Amino acid sequence: MNTASAPEATGAESLRTSETLKALYGYVRPHRWAVVLGLLLALAGAAGGLLQPLATKALVDRLSSGGTIGTILLAMTVLVLLSMVAEAFGAYVLERTAESVVLAARRSLIGRLLRLRLAEVDRMQPGDLMSRVTSDTTLLRAVSTQAVVSAATGAVTLVAAVVVMAFLDAVLLGVTLGVVAVVGVGAVLVMPKIGQAAERAQAAVGEMSTGLERVFGAFRTVKASGAEERETARVEAAARRAWRHGVRSAKWEAVLGSADNLAVELAFLAVLAVGGARVASGDMPVSTLIAFLLYLFYLMEPVYQLVEAASHYQEGAAAIARIAQVDGLATEPQDRHRSVQPAVTKAVRPRPASVRFEEVSFRYGPRLPDIHQRVDFEVPGGGMTAFVGPSGAGKSTVFALVERFYEATGGRVLVDGKDVTKWPLSELRSVIGYVEQDAPVLAGTLRENLVFAAPGATDDEIREVLARTRLDALVERLPHGLDTPVGHRGTKLSGGERQRVAIARALLRRPRLLLLDEATSQLDAVNELALRDAIAETARETTVLVVAHRLSTVTDADRIVVMDAGTVRAVGTHEELVAEDELYAQLAATQLLTSAGRPRD
């Protein structure tokens, strides 16, 4: 079992620079040749700009000597046009590559999130996880290509410009570098502040997503409780934190940009003063001073590129740290060879699956109490087995361990005599139909929900299951029949209809093992009776395990497993347990039975 852990969802641990660069290279590596092409085109565009001051110097010298300048002007025009074309095409290549990097990162994250172990999803905040797929990956766009190319282009052109400026006049170059170095020290001190602010802003965005997910997940409850203002204030508080940290990041970026401009302006004044004196003394021609001043202003672009790359890197490093946190979460094992189950038809019925728990223990965390303590029982193939007991006895956990949503901390869970940890996960779950306690229905059409676990189901099979679950009348009432949208989480359906949809979805799969966790708790008496008959019919050809609180469901079972405080205290039929087990007799007389002898709603 993967025991990797991660920090809480409120933030992510910052990575070391080497780890960040390694992670960044992992995203860029599949697109490295496109990045190289974009870099070469950017350098070609920069080269054109680098030659223009020299061409200007040649033009001034030609004018001073009385020569013609037509050829030089034509060359300068061609140079400008070629530079613009190279820069434009390079920018397109880089933008396209950046989008590809973001797409690859999102695909990787989505695939990993959907394979997370339930324990990790229980611990993290879904809204924060979603923000990593959306907003955090967006920051990769700038840092993965633009920052890399800007840093490389800026560095190369800066060095080239410095070399040419040294060739023109070493004294003026010394003046320029002295001024730039003084301002540059302050810029270096500002960069970490940008990274810290960006990281906190992204964490706040994650909190905002978590707050919204919390509200929309219980929208009716929020409204019924009159909690709109309180929940609005909660989400707004996260939005304000994101704004505050974003403004702080913008402030330091503005300081960094101003330092860039300040360095060039101060250098210009210093060069103008020293260079003017040198021209006046005859130590250098005026054309050299003009060319040098042009190069000085040309330096603004590569310096700006380096500053921008540093800013993008600081923001991207925060995003990469949050994305890397997801890579550290434990996931379910992937099957190397996913088994494809043959289509189950009426003519070919697979044998029912058997289930056995051998001294099974389980807890949700190392510091939490045991949910199961040496649970031991056996269910042969076929028939219906009911699990009863007080709330918290561990009944639903039985199903979670069979499905391998969680791993037992002790003992063995066997399906068909084989430890579930030895089954390929996809194969194990392909033989199981599972109806959860809250019977979730997904956004989409009714048809999409019914065939969610059996995408190859035919129309005849759908009609049969609709009749068995008493949903055929609902389909007739819907404006577009099976193709009618059911709303977010099935809000357009009643609680009983959602339960019947969940049961129909499980039956349509024709499983060898059917797990029903209080699957009829929201049904009226008429529909419950119909569903009981459908489940009884299913139990003749499938192993059915039921967690139930209603006496009517329990008395139909072939065997009943009585659980209490994480242990199995008795197994038998209803009549046997009423006579022999005090807890079951008490449950049957109070929780499972009303005074009128009818099941509670």
Secondary structure, DSSP 8 states (H G I E B T S, - for coil): --------TT------HHHHHHHHHHHHGGGHHHHHHHHHHHHHHHHHHHHHHHHHHHHHHHHHHT---HHHHHHHHHHHHHHHHHHHHHHHHHHHHHHHHHHHHHHHHHHHHTTB-HHHHHHS-HHHHHHIIIIIHHHHHIIIIIHHHHHHHHHHHHHHHHHHHHHH-HHHHHHHHHHHHHHHHHHHHHHHHHHHHHHHHHHHHHHHHHHHHHHHHTHHHHHHTT-HHHHHHHHHHHHHHHHHHHHHHHHHHHHHHHHHHHHHHHHHHHHHHHHHHHHHTTSS-HHHHHHHHHHHHHTHHHHHHHHHHHHHHHHHHHHHHHHHHHHTS-B----SS--------SSS------EEEEEEEE-SSTTS--SEEEEEEEE-SSSEEEEE-STTSSHHHHHHHHTTSS--SEEEEEETTEEGGGS-HHHHHHTEEEE-TT----SSBHHHHHTSS-TT--HHHHHHHHHHTT-HHHHHHSTTGGGSB--GGGTTS-HHHHHHHHHHHHHHT--SEEEEESTTTT--HHHHHHHHHHHHHHHTTSEEEEE---HHHHHT-SEEEEEETTEEEEEE-HHHHHHH-HHHHHHHHTTS--TTS----
